[in-house]
């Protein structure tokens, strides 16, 4: 229960002083960012050289599952895609098959919960 007298342990900031502090912080943020950028050492503008693929090294052959998915895609959409696009589709399917294999290797226990919580 409160008594009529209210003792403050620390001095309180008024709303006006709080607004002044917030506006000063907002106005000084670009200045602080430019000072921090000026003090940072300049990075060279040269991009790192891409790794050179070794001569004679061929990309790995897609897995049979990815080949089967590519055959299905070719059967359904073969007249609408070019051979170059079909090769890109095969590469993307191979990545998806690899990701699915990695997910399949993770063994879950019965008490493992989903990553999200459903609330109705």
BAFI-3210 file (N, C-alpha, C; in Angstrom, 3 decimals, decimal comma, padded with zeros to 6 digits):
// residues 120
n [1|2|3|4|5|6|7|8|9|10|11|12|13|14|15|16|17|18|19|20|21|22|23|24|25|26|27|28|29|30|31|32|33|34|35|36|37|38|39|40|41|42|43|44|45|46|47|48|49|50|51|52|53|54|55|56|57|58|59|60|61|62|63|64|65|66|67|68|69|70|71|72|73|74|75|76|77|78|79|80|81|82|83|84|85|86|87|88|89|90|91|92|93|94|95|96|97|98|99|100|101|102|103|104|105|106|107|108|109|110|111|112|113|114|115|116|117|118|119|120]
n.u [000,827|000,493|001,891|001,034|003,213|005,823|008,876|011,723|014,243|016,165|016,925|014,400|013,991|012,603|009,833|010,298|013,107|013,850|012,866|014,502|017,001|016,641|016,165|018,617|020,286|019,332|019,907|022,672|023,532|024,110|026,458|028,182|028,359|029,645|032,082|033,080|033,355|035,286|037,488|038,006|040,208|041,003|039,736|041,043|040,042|040,099|038,779|038,813|040,568|038,815|038,615|040,579|039,313|040,476|042,108|040,618|039,044|035,919|032,480|030,720|028,706|025,162|023,016|021,164|018,531|018,155|018,484|016,232|014,175|014,769|014,210|011,443|010,720|011,586|009,879|007,434|007,796|009,442|009,165|009,089|011,408|014,883|017,863|020,005|018,692|017,591|019,849|020,525|018,319|018,750|021,064|020,092|018,176|019,828|021,070|018,856|018,180|020,467|020,199|017,844|018,722|020,569|018,833|017,324|019,144|019,268|018,344|015,421|014,054|011,258|010,448|011,279|010,519|008,656|010,037|008,538|005,838|002,524|-000,329|-003,736]
n.v [-001,167|002,239|005,182|008,624|010,236|010,383|009,071|009,554|007,553|008,148|010,989|011,966|012,019|014,544|014,638|016,473|016,793|014,183|014,005|015,910|014,664|012,341|013,464|014,725|012,511|011,277|013,219|013,309|010,834|010,356|011,884|010,597|008,138|008,851|009,736|007,368|005,884|007,362|006,929|004,270|001,974|002,346|000,155|-001,903|-001,482|-003,564|-006,556|-009,866|-012,435|-014,844|-018,341|-020,508|-022,941|-026,249|-027,586|-030,073|-031,059|-032,291|-031,481|-033,126|-036,027|-035,892|-037,266|-040,408|-039,980|-037,229|-037,169|-038,639|-036,922|-034,782|-035,960|-036,247|-033,548|-032,817|-034,342|-033,160|-030,387|-030,123|-029,034|-026,358|-025,403|-024,606|-026,472|-025,484|-024,335|-026,638|-027,947|-026,236|-026,662|-029,330|-029,062|-027,526|-029,260|-031,312|-030,058|-029,764|-032,431|-033,246|-031,672|-032,756|-035,333|-034,811|-033,830|-036,100|-037,694|-036,728|-037,723|-037,797|-037,623|-038,902|-037,011|-034,599|-031,308|-029,237|-026,497|-024,265|-022,808|-023,587|-021,672|-021,461]
n.w [000,000|-000,765|000,584|001,271|000,810|-001,544|-002,086|-004,016|-005,352|-007,224|-009,281|-011,583|-015,136|-017,071|-019,416|-021,432|-021,345|-021,973|-024,621|-025,844|-025,555|-027,115|-029,653|-030,071|-030,192|-032,501|-034,426|-034,255|-035,078|-037,938|-038,150|-036,365|-037,653|-040,044|-039,039|-037,957|-040,266|-041,584|-039,983|-040,345|-041,956|-045,403|-047,790|-050,369|-053,762|-055,477|-056,644|-055,311|-056,997|-058,935|-058,155|-060,103|-062,205|-062,424|-065,247|-067,242|-065,262|-064,643|-064,004|-061,316|-061,979|-062,074|-059,521|-059,669|-058,822|-059,170|-061,926|-062,674|-061,808|-063,504|-065,961|-065,726|-065,639|-068,166|-069,740|-069,146|-069,648|-071,823|-074,435|-073,939|-072,817|-073,301|-074,251|-072,694|-070,546|-069,520|-068,566|-066,483|-064,879|-064,179|-062,609|-060,466|-059,470|-058,585|-056,418|-054,750|-054,276|-052,914|-050,596|-049,563|-049,001|-046,957|-045,012|-044,551|-043,248|-040,693|-037,586|-035,797|-032,531|-030,674|-028,835|-029,859|-030,705|-033,021|-034,993|-034,747|-032,882|-032,719|-032,446|-031,877]
ca.u [000,000|001,299|001,604|000,821|004,503|006,525|010,304|012,394|015,603|017,040|016,197|013,730|014,133|011,302|009,525|010,956|014,529|013,953|012,681|015,722|018,072|016,353|016,384|020,060|020,865|018,946|020,628|024,110|023,846|024,851|027,792|028,969|028,625|030,654|033,370|033,536|033,768|036,514|038,572|038,258|041,190|040,421|039,933|041,379|038,869|040,285|038,040|039,688|040,520|038,034|039,462|040,666|039,009|041,575|041,858|040,321|038,148|034,537|031,557|030,239|027,478|024,015|022,578|020,060|017,262|018,084|018,271|014,833|013,376|015,014|013,460|010,037|010,594|011,738|008,664|006,321|008,056|010,533|008,979|009,110|012,733|016,024|018,804|020,791|017,824|017,438|021,062|020,395|017,311|019,400|021,976|019,290|017,571|020,875|021,213|017,686|018,290|021,497|019,626|016,888|019,499|021,112|017,721|016,915|020,143|019,052|017,417|014,637|013,471|009,832|010,192|011,712|009,393|008,884|010,750|007,564|004,766|001,238|-001,365|-004,999]
ca.v [000,000|003,447|006,284|009,880|010,813|009,536|009,366|009,076|007,103|008,849|012,060|011,520|012,861|015,022|014,273|017,439|016,458|012,927|014,304|016,591|013,665|011,472|014,209|014,929|011,235|011,045|014,166|013,064|009,496|010,400|012,417|009,528|007,119|009,355|009,734|005,979|005,456|008,064|006,342|002,902|001,953|002,194|-001,172|-001,821|-001,645|-004,729|-007,753|-011,034|-013,230|-016,068|-019,531|-021,070|-024,372|-027,005|-028,113|-031,495|-031,445|-032,187|-031,452|-034,468|-036,449|-035,832|-038,538|-041,008|-039,375|-035,938|-037,488|-039,038|-035,694|-034,012|-036,625|-035,875|-032,150|-032,777|-034,894|-032,211|-029,039|-030,192|-028,172|-024,957|-025,029|-024,865|-027,419|-024,806|-024,228|-027,984|-028,222|-025,481|-027,361|-030,527|-028,646|-027,118|-030,465|-032,024|-029,379|-030,078|-033,837|-033,289|-031,116|-033,734|-036,432|-034,357|-033,770|-037,463|-038,286|-036,247|-038,601|-037,096|-038,439|-038,670|-035,823|-033,390|-030,459|-028,482|-025,237|-023,220|-023,167|-023,263|-021,189|-021,256]
ca.w [000,000|-000,872|001,486|000,565|000,424|-002,518|-002,107|-005,225|-005,088|-008,153|-009,963|-012,802|-016,311|-017,532|-020,798|-022,317|-021,402|-022,708|-026,042|-026,317|-025,659|-028,257|-030,899|-030,224|-030,627|-033,895|-035,271|-034,238|-035,603|-039,212|-037,914|-035,754|-038,674|-040,993|-038,344|-037,852|-041,602|-041,914|-039,220|-040,802|-043,040|-046,733|-048,379|-051,792|-054,618|-056,334|-056,255|-055,292|-058,224|-058,768|-058,235|-061,450|-062,255|-062,998|-066,582|-067,290|-064,179|-065,098|-062,869|-060,980|-062,652|-061,162|-058,951|-060,418|-058,428|-059,855|-063,344|-062,845|-061,725|-064,729|-067,032|-065,549|-066,054|-069,626|-070,336|-068,979|-070,145|-072,788|-075,593|-073,510|-072,306|-074,179|-073,629|-071,662|-069,375|-068,971|-067,796|-065,241|-064,079|-063,628|-061,534|-059,313|-058,905|-057,859|-055,134|-053,927|-053,873|-051,871|-049,368|-049,044|-048,417|-045,677|-044,061|-044,234|-042,359|-039,327|-036,879|-034,788|-031,475|-030,522|-028,024|-030,564|-031,065|-034,246|-034,849|-034,477|-031,962|-033,328|-031,534|-032,574]
c.u [000,876|000,905|001,471|002,126|005,230|007,987|010,898|013,814|016,587|016,239|015,626|013,981|012,743|011,078|010,232|012,443|014,749|013,820|013,902|016,862|017,876|016,609|017,862|020,734|020,553|019,730|022,123|024,493|024,561|026,268|028,693|029,306|029,688|032,025|033,931|034,027|035,084|037,700|038,917|039,281|040,507|040,747|040,261|040,154|038,971|039,496|039,001|039,497|039,698|038,949|039,419|040,300|040,151|041,160|041,583|039,391|036,711|033,624|031,040|028,910|026,322|023,616|021,425|018,708|017,084|017,854|016,810|013,913|013,549|014,276|011,975|009,812|010,698|010,475|007,503|006,558|009,132|010,388|009,067|010,474|013,807|016,946|019,658|019,972|017,640|018,656|021,019|019,389|017,934|020,310|021,189|018,625|018,588|021,085|020,060|017,733|019,348|020,960|018,643|017,615|020,075|020,013|017,289|017,876|019,967|017,980|016,731|014,116|011,999|009,546|010,677|010,497|009,696|009,555|009,795|006,535|003,472|000,258|-002,620|-005,760]
c.v [001,237|004,463|007,556|010,498|009,832|009,956|008,775|008,696|007,827|009,944|011,548|012,515|013,270|014,579|015,185|017,111|015,149|013,170|015,002|015,587|012,757|012,206|014,472|013,650|010,963|011,950|013,882|011,703|009,544|010,922|011,342|008,441|007,587|009,411|008,327|005,471|006,117|007,462|004,933|002,934|001,684|000,807|-000,997|-002,140|-002,886|-005,919|-008,936|-011,859|-014,488|-017,283|-020,107|-022,546|-025,100|-027,573|-029,612|-031,955|-031,223|-032,136|-032,851|-034,757|-036,404|-037,228|-039,104|-040,395|-038,033|-036,142|-037,854|-037,822|-034,842|-034,633|-036,297|-034,439|-032,021|-033,304|-033,898|-030,892|-028,998|-029,256|-026,695|-024,497|-025,395|-025,884|-026,771|-024,664|-025,591|-028,359|-027,468|-026,152|-028,598|-030,161|-028,256|-028,324|-031,269|-031,392|-029,696|-031,520|-033,982|-032,768|-032,098|-034,911|-036,042|-034,279|-035,162|-038,112|-037,842|-037,111|-037,807|-038,093|-038,074|-037,383|-034,531|-032,596|-029,720|-027,151|-024,098|-023,723|-022,689|-022,839|-020,933|-020,104]
c.w [000,000|000,193|000,686|000,093|-000,483|-002,541|-003,379|-004,875|-005,991|-008,840|-011,278|-013,914|-016,765|-018,968|-021,780|-022,453|-022,173|-024,217|-026,618|-026,502|-026,874|-029,565|-031,120|-030,708|-032,092|-034,827|-035,327|-034,825|-036,956|-039,051|-037,323|-036,772|-039,652|-040,342|-038,231|-039,196|-041,993|-041,184|-039,661|-041,931|-044,377|-047,278|-049,849|-052,621|-055,501|-055,780|-056,224|-056,560|-057,985|-058,861|-059,647|-061,413|-062,948|-064,348|-066,485|-066,179|-064,652|-063,882|-062,578|-061,663|-061,654|-060,689|-059,783|-060,073|-059,133|-061,350|-063,594|-062,769|-062,978|-065,913|-066,945|-066,009|-067,566|-070,313|-070,254|-069,693|-071,221|-073,970|-075,227|-073,010|-073,316|-073,508|-072,526|-070,371|-068,715|-068,133|-066,463|-064,308|-063,432|-062,463|-060,288|-058,656|-058,108|-056,490|-054,198|-053,428|-052,781|-050,541|-048,742|-048,401|-047,060|-044,620|-043,616|-043,244|-040,910|-038,679|-035,777|-033,766|-031,355|-029,750|-028,678|-031,020|-032,366|-033,944|-034,496|-033,477|-032,561|-032,255|-032,336|-031,971]
res [x|x|x|x|x|x|x|x|x|x|x|x|x|x|x|x|x|x|x|x|x|x|x|x|x|x|x|x|x|x|x|x|x|x|x|x|x|x|x|x|x|x|x|x|x|x|x|x|x|x|x|x|x|x|x|x|x|x|x|x|x|x|x|x|x|x|x|x|x|x|x|x|x|x|x|x|x|x|x|x|x|x|x|x|x|x|x|x|x|x|x|x|x|x|x|x|x|x|x|x|x|x|x|x|x|x|x|x|x|x|x|x|x|x|x|x|x|x|x|x]
***
